[in-house]
Amino acid sequence: MKLPSFPGAAALLAFLALPAAAQMVPLQEGDVSGACGCRFGSDAPGKPTLVFWSQEGKREAVLRTAKGVQKLNLYGEKYIPEQREVPRISDRFTLQVANGDTNVQWLGTVTSSCSPKAKRCAGTSYKGRLVVLWDGKRREQLDAWGQCSCPAP
């Protein structure tokens, strides 16, 4: 039996592929600025962006829940071995952003990068894990991707 298709099915499937306890929903176009930053998203079908961390000032991140956009403050970032101008494959990057109710941790490893001076640079790509603690008690973990870049001038 063939099921009928309808517009928006891919977005719906991407949303449904998140764990049942998931409270994050994909960010929408107006939720983030066009500034330099890091996007983190689910490896679910459609690979939606779930968290954006602005690299301008490095102080704020956003995520969306069914209730709307939440702003999160930077609590820490760490680069292992150390932050380099051009990250190398297998370098690690951790990030923690939080507000009173939500704590988000990113744990990732560089999968590709290029020189910031490259004309067609896609930035730095990561493979990792998003761990979210909701209200200090409910935990959500996702296999995730990360992409840090600046928009083309």
LUMVEX-778457 format. One record per residue (C-alpha): residue number from 1; x, y negated, z negated; residue in three letters. Coordinates in steps of 0.5 Angstrom, whole numbers. Layout:
BEGIN
[rec NUM,[X,Y,Z],ALA]
...
This chain:
BEGIN
[rec 1,[0,0,0],MET]
[rec 2,[3,-7,2],LYS]
[rec 3,[2,-12,-3],LEU]
[rec 4,[0,-19,0],PRO]
[rec 5,[5,-25,0],SER]
[rec 6,[4,-32,-2],PHE]
[rec 7,[8,-38,-2],PRO]
[rec 8,[12,-39,-9],GLY]
[rec 9,[13,-32,-10],ALA]
[rec 10,[20,-32,-11],ALA]
[rec 11,[20,-37,-16],ALA]
[rec 12,[15,-33,-20],LEU]
[rec 13,[19,-27,-19],LEU]
[rec 14,[25,-31,-22],ALA]
[rec 15,[21,-33,-28],PHE]
[rec 16,[18,-27,-29],LEU]
[rec 17,[25,-23,-29],ALA]
[rec 18,[27,-27,-35],LEU]
[rec 19,[26,-23,-42],PRO]
[rec 20,[19,-23,-45],ALA]
[rec 21,[22,-27,-51],ALA]
[rec 22,[25,-32,-46],ALA]
[rec 23,[23,-39,-48],GLN]
[rec 24,[27,-43,-42],MET]
[rec 25,[24,-44,-36],VAL]
[rec 26,[28,-47,-29],PRO]
[rec 27,[30,-54,-29],LEU]
[rec 28,[26,-58,-24],GLN]
[rec 29,[30,-63,-20],GLU]
[rec 30,[28,-69,-24],GLY]
[rec 31,[31,-66,-30],ASP]
[rec 32,[38,-68,-29],VAL]
[rec 33,[42,-73,-26],SER]
[rec 34,[46,-73,-20],GLY]
[rec 35,[53,-74,-24],ALA]
[rec 36,[58,-69,-25],CYS]
[rec 37,[57,-63,-29],GLY]
[rec 38,[56,-56,-30],CYS]
[rec 39,[50,-52,-29],ARG]
[rec 40,[48,-45,-32],PHE]
[rec 41,[43,-40,-30],GLY]
[rec 42,[40,-33,-30],SER]
[rec 43,[43,-28,-26],ASP]
[rec 44,[35,-26,-25],ALA]
[rec 45,[33,-26,-18],PRO]
[rec 46,[33,-33,-15],GLY]
[rec 47,[38,-35,-20],LYS]
[rec 48,[35,-41,-23],PRO]
[rec 49,[39,-47,-26],THR]
[rec 50,[37,-46,-34],LEU]
[rec 51,[42,-51,-37],VAL]
[rec 52,[46,-57,-35],PHE]
[rec 53,[51,-60,-38],TRP]
[rec 54,[54,-67,-36],SER]
[rec 55,[61,-68,-35],GLN]
[rec 56,[60,-76,-36],GLU]
[rec 57,[62,-77,-43],GLY]
[rec 58,[61,-70,-44],LYS]
[rec 59,[56,-71,-50],ARG]
[rec 60,[49,-68,-47],GLU]
[rec 61,[46,-62,-44],ALA]
[rec 62,[39,-61,-42],VAL]
[rec 63,[34,-55,-42],LEU]
[rec 64,[27,-54,-40],ARG]
[rec 65,[22,-50,-44],THR]
[rec 66,[15,-49,-43],ALA]
[rec 67,[14,-55,-48],LYS]
[rec 68,[18,-60,-44],GLY]
[rec 69,[26,-62,-43],VAL]
[rec 70,[30,-61,-49],GLN]
[rec 71,[36,-65,-50],LYS]
[rec 72,[42,-62,-53],LEU]
[rec 73,[49,-65,-56],ASN]
[rec 74,[56,-62,-55],LEU]
[rec 75,[58,-59,-61],TYR]
[rec 76,[65,-56,-58],GLY]
[rec 77,[68,-54,-52],GLU]
[rec 78,[74,-49,-51],LYS]
[rec 79,[79,-47,-45],TYR]
[rec 80,[83,-41,-46],ILE]
[rec 81,[89,-41,-45],PRO]
[rec 82,[88,-49,-44],GLU]
[rec 83,[84,-54,-39],GLN]
[rec 84,[88,-54,-33],ARG]
[rec 85,[87,-59,-27],GLU]
[rec 86,[85,-53,-23],VAL]
[rec 87,[83,-47,-27],PRO]
[rec 88,[85,-40,-25],ARG]
[rec 89,[81,-34,-24],ILE]
[rec 90,[80,-31,-31],SER]
[rec 91,[81,-37,-35],ASP]
[rec 92,[76,-37,-40],ARG]
[rec 93,[71,-43,-42],PHE]
[rec 94,[66,-43,-48],THR]
[rec 95,[61,-49,-49],LEU]
[rec 96,[56,-50,-55],GLN]
[rec 97,[51,-55,-55],VAL]
[rec 98,[45,-56,-60],ALA]
[rec 99,[40,-60,-63],ASN]
[rec 100,[36,-58,-69],GLY]
[rec 101,[32,-53,-67],ASP]
[rec 102,[36,-50,-61],THR]
[rec 103,[43,-47,-60],ASN]
[rec 104,[46,-45,-54],VAL]
[rec 105,[53,-42,-53],GLN]
[rec 106,[56,-41,-46],TRP]
[rec 107,[62,-36,-45],LEU]
[rec 108,[65,-35,-38],GLY]
[rec 109,[70,-33,-34],THR]
[rec 110,[73,-37,-28],VAL]
[rec 111,[71,-33,-21],THR]
[rec 112,[73,-39,-16],SER]
[rec 113,[76,-46,-16],SER]
[rec 114,[79,-51,-12],CYS]
[rec 115,[83,-57,-12],SER]
[rec 116,[79,-63,-14],PRO]
[rec 117,[82,-67,-8],LYS]
[rec 118,[80,-61,-3],ALA]
[rec 119,[75,-64,2],LYS]
[rec 120,[70,-59,2],ARG]
[rec 121,[71,-57,-6],CYS]
[rec 122,[65,-53,-9],ALA]
[rec 123,[68,-54,-16],GLY]
[rec 124,[69,-48,-21],THR]
[rec 125,[65,-42,-21],SER]
[rec 126,[64,-38,-27],TYR]
[rec 127,[61,-31,-29],LYS]
[rec 128,[59,-30,-36],GLY]
[rec 129,[53,-30,-42],ARG]
[rec 130,[48,-35,-44],LEU]
[rec 131,[46,-34,-52],VAL]
[rec 132,[41,-38,-54],VAL]
[rec 133,[38,-38,-62],LEU]
[rec 134,[31,-41,-62],TRP]
[rec 135,[29,-44,-69],ASP]
[rec 136,[35,-41,-73],GLY]
[rec 137,[32,-34,-72],LYS]
[rec 138,[30,-31,-65],ARG]
[rec 139,[36,-30,-60],ARG]
[rec 140,[36,-30,-53],GLU]
[rec 141,[42,-27,-49],GLN]
[rec 142,[42,-27,-41],LEU]
[rec 143,[48,-25,-36],ASP]
[rec 144,[49,-32,-33],ALA]
[rec 145,[53,-36,-27],TRP]
[rec 146,[56,-43,-28],GLY]
[rec 147,[58,-48,-23],GLN]
[rec 148,[62,-54,-25],CYS]
[rec 149,[62,-60,-20],SER]
[rec 150,[61,-67,-18],CYS]
[rec 151,[57,-69,-12],PRO]
[rec 152,[60,-71,-5],ALA]
[rec 153,[61,-78,-5],PRO]
